[in-house]
């Protein structure tokens, strides 16, 4: 299985509101209204892509999913690095299975 590690940093001139919207669109968002009476989940781009989040701004994804990520990152990040890696153990398991959207904690 081909995998890539993606390392990115957001633009320094982004306002905090823009950074939050970027992350919510990428990772998804839990929403509750009326003091928790109604709860739902808004899926992000990564909900449709098997991935492993290593750290802030570091993702391991399948190489075949790179075009979707590159398209989203264009113009929104200062630095964007992609390197091919050999996945092992937990990385292979994470990339084989499709992550289910929702509150999986």
C-alpha positions, -999 to 999 in steps of 0.1 A, spaced: 0 0 0 14 34 -10 11 61 17 22 97 20 28 119 50 14 155 46 28 183 67 12 217 65 11 251 83 -17 276 79 -10 311 65 2 336 91 -21 363 78 -53 342 84 -77 355 109 -87 332 138 -122 328 123 -107 316 90 -84 291 108 -114 276 126 -134 273 94 -105 257 77 -101 231 104 -138 224 107 -141 219 69 -111 196 70 -117 175 102 -155 179 106 -175 195 134 -197 184 163 -227 207 168 -251 210 196 -280 234 200 -304 243 228 -280 234 256 -272 199 241 -308 190 233 -301 185 196 -267 171 186 -254 164 151 -222 161 132 -211 181 101 -186 159 81 -153 172 69 -132 164 39 -112 138 59 -143 119 68 -144 105 33 -107 97 33 -90 70 54 -63 88 73 -43 90 105 -37 123 122 -3 122 138 -1 157 152 -12 192 145 -7 197 108 6 162 101 -15 136 84 -8 101 69 -31 93 39 -31 70 9 -12 83 -21 -43 79 -42 -61 104 -20 -35 132 -24 -53 151 -52 -83 158 -30 -61 171 -2 -39 192 -24 -69 209 -40 -83 219 -6 -49 232 7 -41 253 -23 -39 290 -13 -48 282 24 -14 271 37 20 287 39 40 254 38 27 221 23 50 191 22 43 156 9 66 127 13 61 90 4 64 67 34 62 30 42 32 25 65 35 1 94 11 -13 121 -15 12 131 -10 33 100 -19 3 77 -50 -4 98 -61 33 97 -56 35 59 -74 3 51 -106 11 70 -130 39 62 -134 61 93 -171 65 102 -183 100 106 -198 112 138 -189 112 174 -164 84 175 -144 92 207 
